[in-house]
Each structure stands twice: as structure tokens, then as C-alpha cells.
Amino acid sequence: MVRKTDRDNWITRRLESLQLKLARPDALAQLAFLGIIAGIMTGIVIVAFRLLAEGVLAMLLSGNPENYEALAWQYRALLPIFAGLFLILLFQFASKGIHVLGVARVMERMAYHQGHLRLRELLLQFFGAAAAIIGGYSVGREGPHVHLGASSGSLLGQWLRLPNNSIRTLVGCGTAAGIAASFNTPLAGVIFALEIVMLEYTIASFIPVILAAASATLVSIAVFGNEAGFDIPTMELANLAHMPLVLLRGLAVGILSAAFIHSMQFVTGIGRSFALWQRFLAAALIAALFAVLLPEVMGIGYDSVNDALLGELGLFALALLVAGKLLATSLSVGLGIPGGMIGPSLFIGAVLGALVANLFVLAGFEVDVGFFALLGMGAMMGASLQAPLAALTAIMELTHSPGIIMPGMVVIITASLTASELFRKESLFITMLKASGMDYSTTPVLQALRRIVVAGTMSKSCVRTEATIGQEAAQELLQHKPAWLIIGSEKGPHTLLRAADLAGYLEARGADNDETIDLMEIPGRRYGLAPIHLQATLQEAQEQLNNSNAEALYVQRQTAPGINRVYGILTREMIDATYR
């Protein structure tokens, strides 16, 4: 028993040491190791998800998980109906308090809950998204992968009781790992995590996120191999004279992207007026209709994307697929079906790119249809997500076409500016959050405060004392030259006083005075105190100061039932000094 207790105490001490080290924003070695663990965890979860969804689809669709067209129309129509009924049961019992899933959920939890995600929503996303994809709904897998990865990283950090800034980093690690494991695109995963979820580019973020993405990619490659996402030849811009056409291509994608975002916003807003089961039932019936009339838009649809890249689709088919995929995705995701929007944006972009290229051919221009389809993929993703760098990196890694970089930059920026500046559209994720009734905002100051935990800023130079003490006790308090005195009672600390004020008072009254000293009455400035947890970020500390009307905080953590240890104090001035 003694040995077990000693071992537990040693583990507790080591864990506490790790927690305090991670409170600093420069704890690279520790974060790097945790990034690898988060990446491996995410890779395993993503592999399990893909094996489930793709395995079931392979059994249903004669070995090809994309070939919904092989099913008779009656069976195609039944798939989304059965999946919808399953989703209704699943969400009725498990979705309490969860209004949105996928990337939007991760962004919301990062902005307002320090990246804390729950096991319940991981399971909800896992089985819900798998059912949606198997059921043939027009959704992607990348958004669910991001949520699954972010949840894996967050749960790891919560299990280790890490500071909230480290949990946020692990959420970024899981996000990158989720994207990386989807297509074996580690660099795109890193850029996406930093550009969309973490909203920062720092060395402390880069290193663990890169390691997480690489680790998840290795896990994915070990199971699924290292083939490119799309089976197409290497592409590049053959003629610089076609650059005006590239610009026109970007403008067209930007317009369609704005329409896509608007339709998603409209459907989501309308859906809020209905109960969950009503929305899911409507989505199931709509998906069944598309399954009968236009099965090519069912599921992820990367087989159609590959056909567009190879120039194998006619003009009418391309136009039909653009309109069908946009409507099917808006109605599915907008009504709450737990799927992603990245895959559909790639689909719409590729097909629109091929459509525009065919129009250029009819106008007498000699252009490569596949090349313009590839540009469309990147432009649609960049404009819809407002993530130009992630989009450029994704299409380069998916197709192994480095020659796409320069024209890709031009078309993606043109499309992004058209959607954001001409039509005043925010990203799909922010639009979904706001349409669901949630606010989302961030500022450079908030980002700076979220990166640092109170333990990395607090003053440890403090001692606890009662309000009334004797001369000798007062001198003992000052023996180790603390900066602050934490005044409290059995109920806990309530006031903060500078130690210098007590020292000045003792010097003024003389050493022979035996009268008791009331620290609440002596000359000096006193700060009202409120508690803050050791794991909290400076953003949470600032919110606590504002909400409690306190002037300072004492940093604490429960070490045993009913016992809280005070680690230090934090004033508003200390917080302000971190970003001024």
C-alpha cells in the first residue's frame, strides 16, 4: 500500500511539473511529444472511421464505395431514408446542447470554451457522419475528420489535465492530423489548422502541429497506401496567354462560391424553425429524390471529380452536376446532417472549372479542361472556406502537380476576393455558426491572451495570512520578502495587499509595539480577489475579472477533496503587460 501511494504521489508530482512547464508558450519539447501522440490517436480514429464508412459502402456498391449508380433506383432511394431514421434516433438521445458539428463546432469551442470537446460529441460525429456518408447524403468526410481529430487532441489534453493553452494546441494538432489522414496531405493539414482553427502562425504552434500531421499521415499510409487523391497526370499552365482566362475562371468561382454560402445560410436559418426530427426527415426525403434523379451527387463524389479532371464529362452533364451538388449539399448540411463541406466544395469547383473550360473551347480557345477543373477545385475551396493557402496546398498535394502553384495563387485569390469583398460573404464555417444562432468573433488581443496560461504570468511571490495578526507573525510573513499578501479566512482568500505596505507600516509604528495588526485597516491599496483555475488562459482570467468585479485573482487548483492549493496571484496589470 505504501509503495502504491508513493508511486501515485510520484506520478502526481511529475504530471504537475509537466502542467506547469506547458503553461509557458515556449514549451516546445513537451508539446512536440504530445503532438506526436495526438497525431497517432487521430490517425487511428480516422482509419477506423474510413474503414467503417468505406467498408459498408464497398459491400453495398459492388466493391466501389463511390458507385451509387450501380444500385437500382429503389435501393438508392432507401439508403438516405434508413440513414435518416438512424440519425434521428442517434441525435434525439445524444445531441443535447450540441447545435452544430464538424469544423464549425471546433471553431466555436476554440473561441468560447478553450478547445474543450467532449467524448459524447466525438462519438456523435463518428457514427453520425458515417451514417450520412453511407446513406448517400451529399456531404464530405473532411469536416468530420477535423472534428474527430480535434476531439482526440482535446480529450488527450483534458485527461492529462493540461493548461488550456496546451489543450488549444492539441486541438490544432488533431485538426491537422484529421485533414492529413483524409488524403495523405500533411502540409495541407498543417496550413488548415493554423489558418482556420488556431488563427496563428508561431513556432510553438508549427512544430507540434507538423509532427501531428506527419504522424497521422504515417498511420493512414500504413493502412490505405500512399496514392494521390486523384488519378490524373501532372498538370501545369501551358500558355501564359491564358492568364486572362484564369482570372475569369476565378471570378466565376467566386460568384458561385457566394451563391453556395448564401444558400447554406438560407437553409440553415429556415431549419432553425423546425424540430430536429423534422429537419432530418426532410433532408432524408430530399436526398432520396436526388438519389433517384441524379445519383452522381450522392456521397462524397470524388469519382465524378476525377472524371471532370480527366475531361470525360460533357457540357450538359457538368452544368447539371454543378447545380445538383450545390443544392443537395446546401439542403443536407443546412438541415443539420453531420457531414463536411470541404469535399462538396472541391466537387463543385472541379465540375464548374471543367464547365467553364468547355465554354472556352466552344469560344475557340485551346485550353486544357482538366487543368481548369483543377484550378476550380482550389478556387472553390479557398473562396468558400476563406482559406486560400490551405486550398492551394491541398490541390497541390492531392494531385502531385507543383506546376499549379502560380496560376493557383491567381485564381484562388481572385475567387476569394470576389466572394468576400464583392458579395460580402464570410467563410462557410462562420456563416453556419451565425446562421445556427451562435456568434463568432476574435481579435489579435484575444488570440494573444488565449496562447498564455495564468500559470505562466502569475506572481508566485506571495504568502497567505489572516486579516488580524501579531507583530511577530507580521515579521515572519516578511522574512522571505514576498511581493504580495493574500488575506483570507476559512471561506478562502478575499483581499490582496502589497507586502511593501505592511513593511512600511511596521517601520512606522516601531518594533516594540505589541498591538495586533488589522491588515484590512493599515494604510495601503487593497485588491478584491476572485479565484481562477491553474489551467485557465489569460483570456479566461480577463473574463473572470470583468464578471466578478474583482481587481485581482488568486490562482488555485484542487489537490484533494475540499482542499485547494494557491499557486500565485494575477492582477489586471500583469495581464495587460503580456500584449502591450
N, C-alpha and C positions, 0 to 999 in steps of 0.2 A: 504493500500500500504506500509506503514511504517512497519507494522507487517510482511508482506511477505518479505520485504527487510531484516529485522532483522533476520528472520528465515533462509533466504538464506545465509546471512553472517555467521550465526552460523554453518550451515551445511558445508560451505566452510572452516571455521576455524577448525572444527572437522576433516574433510577429510584431510586437510593439516597436522594436527597433526598426523593422522594415517600414512600418507605417510612418514613423517619424522621418525616416530618410526620404520616403516618397512624398512627404509634404513639401519638399523643395522642388521647384520646377526643373532642376538640372540633374535629377536622379536618373541618369541615363542607363547605367548598368542594370539597375533593378528593373526599370521599365522595359529595357530591351529583352530581358529574360521573360518577363510577363507577356510581352508582345508575342514571343515565340509560342508560349503556352496557349494564349488566346487564339493565335492563328491555327494551331493544331486542333484545338477544340472546335473552332468554326469549320475547319476543313472536314472533320468527321461528321458534324451536323449537316453540312451541305451535301456531302456524299450520301448520307442516309436519306436526305430529302429527295435527291435526284434519283436514287435507286428505287425509292417508293413510287414517285410520280412516273418516271420513265419506264420502270418495270411493269407497272399496271398497264400503261398505255401500250407497251410493246406486246403484251398478251392480248389486249383488245384489238390492236390495229395491225395484226399480222407481222409483228416484228419491227415495224417502223412507227415510233412514237409520234410522228408528225402527220401520218397518213390517215386523217379522219375521213378523207374521201373514199377510202376502201370500205367503209361501213355503209350498209343500207340506210336510207334516209330515216326510216323509223327508229333505228338504233341510235343514229346521230342525235335525233330529237330527244330521245330518252336520257341520254348521258347528262346534259345540263339539268334536267328535271330531277333525277335522282341525286345529283351532286347538290342541287339547291336545297332539297329536303334535308340532306345531311348537314349542310351549312346552317340551316335554320335551327336544327336541334343543337348543334355544337355551340352556336353563338347565343342562343337563348339561355343556356346554362353556364356559359364560361366567359361571356364578353362584358360582364358588368363593369361599368366605369371606363371601358375602352371604346373610344369613338372612331378611331382610325388606326390602321396597321401600316406596315411597310416603312419606307423611308420617312414619310411624314411623321409617323409615330416616333421614330428615333430622334428626329429634329425637335419635336415638341418636348420629349423627355430630356434632351440635352439643354434646351433653352430654359426650362422651368423646374426640372427635377434632378439636375446634376447627373444626367445619364443613368439614373436608376431605372432599370427594366426588370420585369418580374418573370418568373418561370411560367406562370399561367399564360401570359401573352406569347411567350416563345412556343408553347405547345399549341396555342390557338392559331398562331401564324403557320406553324409547321403543318398541322393537319388541315387547316382551312385552305391554305394556298395549294397544297397537294390535291385536295378535292376539287378546287376551282380549275386547276390545270387539267386534271384527269377528265373533268366534266366538259371540257371544251370551251370554257369561257375565254373571251378574248383578253387575256392577261399575260403578263410576263413573270418570269421566275426571279429576276434580278432584285426587285424590290423586296420580296420575301427573304431572299438570301441575305440582303443587307440587314433586315430586322433580326433574322436568326443569328447572324454573326455578331451584331451589336448586343443582342441579349446575352449571347455566350460570354462576351467580354465583360459586360456589366455584372453578370452573375458571378463570374470569377472574382472580380474586384470586391463585390459585396460579401462573398464567402470569406475572403481574406480580411474583411473589414478595413479596406484601404481608404485613404483620404479621397474625397470626391473628385479632386483634380486628376488623380490617377485612374479613377473609375471612368472619367470622361475620356482619358487617353485610351483605355482599354475598349471603350465603345468605338472609338475611331479605328482601333486595331481590328475589331470584329467586323466593322463596316468594310474596310479594305479587304479583309480576308474573304468576306462574303462575295464581293464583286470578283475578286481574283479567282476564287474557286468555281465561279459560274462558267467562265470561258477560258480559264488559264491566262488571265490578263492581269498580272500582278501590278504593273505600273499604273494601269487604268484604275485599279482598286485603290492604290495609294492616293492618286490625284483626286478621285471621287470623295474619299474620306476627308481629305483636307479641304477641298473646295466646297463641299455640300454640307457635311455633318459637323466637322470641327471648326471650320471657318478660320483656320490659322495655318501659317507656314513657319514653323520653328524647328530647330534641330531636335529639341526634346520630343516633338511630335513625329518628325520624319523617321527617326531610327526605329522606334518600336513598331510604327505602322508599316514600314517597309519589311521588317522581319516577320510581322504577322501575315502580310500578303504573300511573301515568299513561302512561308511555312504552309499556308493553306493551299497554295498552288501545288506544292510538292505532294500533299495528300491527295489532291484532285488528280494529278498526273498519274500517281500510283494506281488509281482505280480506273480512270477513264482514258488515259493516254495523253499525248501532247500534240494533238492535231489542231490546226487552226479552226476557228469557229465556223468559217465558211470556206467551201472548197472552190476557190477561184484562182485564176492566175494573178501574178503580181501586176499591179496597175500603177500608172503614172500619167501625168499630163503630157500628151504627145505634141501639142502645138500651143505656144504662148498666145497665139491669136484667138484662142478660145477663152481667154480670161474674162472678156465681157459676158460670155455665156455663163461662166461660173458665177459671176456677180448676179446675173438674172436668176440663176438657179437658187442662189442664197435668198434672194428677195421672195421668190415663190415659196420656198420652205418656211421663211419667216411668217408669211401671211397664213399659211396652213397651220403652222405651229400656234399662232394666236387663236385661230379658229378651234383648234384642238383643246387648248387651255380654257377657252370660253365655254365650249360645250361641256367639259368636265366640271367647270364651276357651276354651270346652269343645272346640270343633272344632280350634282351633289346638293345644291341648295333646295331643289324641289324634293329630293329624297328625305330631307330632314323633317318634312311634314308627315311622314308615314312611319309606321312601326317597322322594326327590323324585319319581321317575318314577311311583311307586305313588300318591302324593298327587295328582299332576296327572292321571293316568289315571282315578282315582276321581272327581275334580272334573269331568272331561270326560263321564263316563257319567251323573253326576247332572245336569249341565247339559243333556245330551241328553234326559233324561227330562222335565225341566221344559220344554224346547223343544217337546216333543210335547203335554204335558198343559196347560201354562199359558204360552204364548208371550209373554203380556203382561209377564212379569217378565224377559224376555231383554234384554240390553244395558243401556243407561242408563235407558230407560223414561220419558223426560220427556213423551212423548205421553200416557201414562196419567196422569201428574201433571197435565197440562193439562186432561184430561177431568175429573179429580177437582175441580180448581179451578173448572171451569165447571158442576159439579153434574150431570154426564152419566152417572155410574155408579150402578148400583143397589146395594142393601144387600148382597146375596149376593156380587156381584162385588167389592165393596170388601173384605169380610171375607176372601174368597179371595186377593185381591191382597196384603193385609197379611201373612197367614200365608205365602204363597208367596214374596214378596220377602224376608222376613226369613230364611226357611230357605235360599233359593237364594243369598243374599249370604253368609250365615254359612258355608255349605258351600264356596262358591267362594273367598272371601278367606281363610277359615280354613285351607283346604288349600294356600294359597300362591299362588293365581292373582294375577298382578301388576296388580290393579285398585284403584280407590279405594272409600272407604266413605262419602264425603260425599254423592254422588249418591244411593245407595240410602237413606241416612237421610232425605234430602228426599222421596224417593218414599214411604217407609213413613209418614213424618209426614203428608204430604198426604192419602194414602189413609185413614189412621186418623182424621184430622181430619174428612174427609167422612163416614166411617162413624159417628163419634160424633154429628156434626151430624144425620144421618138418624135416629139413635135419639132425639135431642132432638125432632125433628119428629114422630116417632111418639108421643112423650110429650105432644104438644100445644104445644110451643114454636115460635114463628115465628122461626127463625134462618136466616141466610144460609149455605148449605152451603159455598160457595166461600170465604167468609171464614174459617170454621172450618178448612177444609183448608189455607189459607194459614198460619193460626196453628200448625197441626200441623207444617208444614214447618219453621218456625223453632224450635218446641219440641223436635222430634226431633233436629235438628242441634245445638242448644245443649246438650241433655242428653247425647247420645251422645258429642260431642266435648268436653264441658265447656268450651264457648267461647260464652257467652251473648251477648256483644257482637258477635262475628263473625256469629253466627246472625241476630241482629236486623238487622244491616246488610245481610246477604246477601239476606234475603227482601224488604227494602225496595227494594233496587236491582234485584233480579230482576223484581219486579212493578210497580215505579214507583208504590207505594202508601204514601205517607208517613203516612196515617191508621192504619197498622198499628202504629205505634211504641208507644203507651201499652198497648194490650191485648197486644201482642207482648212487651213487657217482663214483664208479669204472667205470661203463660203460659210463657215461656221460663225464667224464674227458678223458677216452681213445678215445672216438669218437671226442671230441673237439680238442684234441691234434693231432689226425690223420688228420683232416681237415685243421687245422691252420698251423701245423708245417711240416707235410709230404707233403701236397699239397699246402701250402701257400695261403689258402683261408681266406678272411675276412668274416665278417658276411653278411647274405643276404641283410640287410638294407644298409650297407656301399657299398656293391657291386652294388646294384641297384642305389644308388646315383651317384657313379662314372661312371657307365655304361650310365646313363642319362646325362652325361656331367657336373656334379657338383662335386666339391671337398669337402672332409670332413676330417677335422683333428682337434685334440685337444691335449692339453698338461696340465700337472698339474698346471703350472703357469696360463694358460688361465682359467682353472677351478676355481682357487683361485680368479682371477680378476672378473669373472662372478658372484661370490657369493656376492660381495660387491658393493653397490651403492655409487656414488660420495658423496652423502649427508652424508654418514657415515664416510667419510675420510677427507672431505674438512675442511679447516680452516675458521671459522666464524669470526675470529678476523681481520676484515678488514673494511675500510671505503672508500667511493668513493670521488673523488676530481677532479677538473680540473687541467690542467697542470700548469697554472700560477695562483699563489695565493699570498696574502699578509702575513706579519709577524703574524698578529693576527689570520688570518684564519689557518695558519700553526700550531700555538699553540693550537687552538681549535681541529684540527684534531688529535693531540697527547694527548688530555686531557684524553681520555678513554683508553689509552695505547694499540692501535691496533698493530698487528704484520705486517700488510700489508696495503699499499695504492694502491687503484685501480684508475689509471689515465685514464680519458676518456673525451669525447666530446659529442656533441649532437648525433653523429652517434653511440655512445656506447663506452665501455671500450676498451683500446688498449694496455696499458702498466701496469706492476706490479712493485712496488718498496717497499723495506722493510722500514717500519716506522722508524727503527733504523737509517737508512741512513739520513732521514730528521732530526731526533733528533740530530744527530751528527753534521749536517750542521748548525742547528740553534745555537747550543752551540758554535761552532767555530766562527761564524760571529757576535755573540753578540745580546743582546736583544733589543738594541736601533736602530738597522738597519731597516729602513723603506722601503728599496728597495723591489720590487716584487721578488718573488722566482719562477724560472722556474724548475719544478720538472724533466723535461727532460734533464736538464743541470747539476744539482748538482751531486757531487761525489756519486757513488753507483751503484749497479748492477740492471739493468732493464730487466724485462722479457716480451717478446712479448706475448700477450694474445689472446686467442680464446674462443668462447663460448661453453658450454656443458650444456645439459638439466639436471634438477634436478633428473629425473628418470633414467638417464644413469648409467650403471655399470662402474667399473674401466677398464674393457676391452675396452668399447667404448671410455672412456677418453684417454686411451693409443693410440688407433687408431686415435682419433682426434688430439692428439699432433703430431703423426707421419705424418698425412696427411696435416696438416696446417703449419707445421714447427714452431709452437708456442712453447714457453718454459713453459707456464702455462695456466690454464683455469679458467674462471670465471663461476660459477655455477648459472644458471638462470632458470626462468620459467615465462611464460606469465601469468599475473594476470588479465589483461584486454586487449581488442584490442589495439595493438600498445604499450602496457606497459609491460616491462619485469622487474621482481624483481631479484636482485642479492642476492644470499644466502651465497656465500662464494667463496673461491679460492682453486685451486688444482694445485700442482706442480708435476713434474715427480718424485721428491724425495719422496713426500708423497705416490705416487702410489707404488714405489719400496719398500717402508718400509712395505707394507702390506704382502709381501711374502718373504722377505729376513730375 
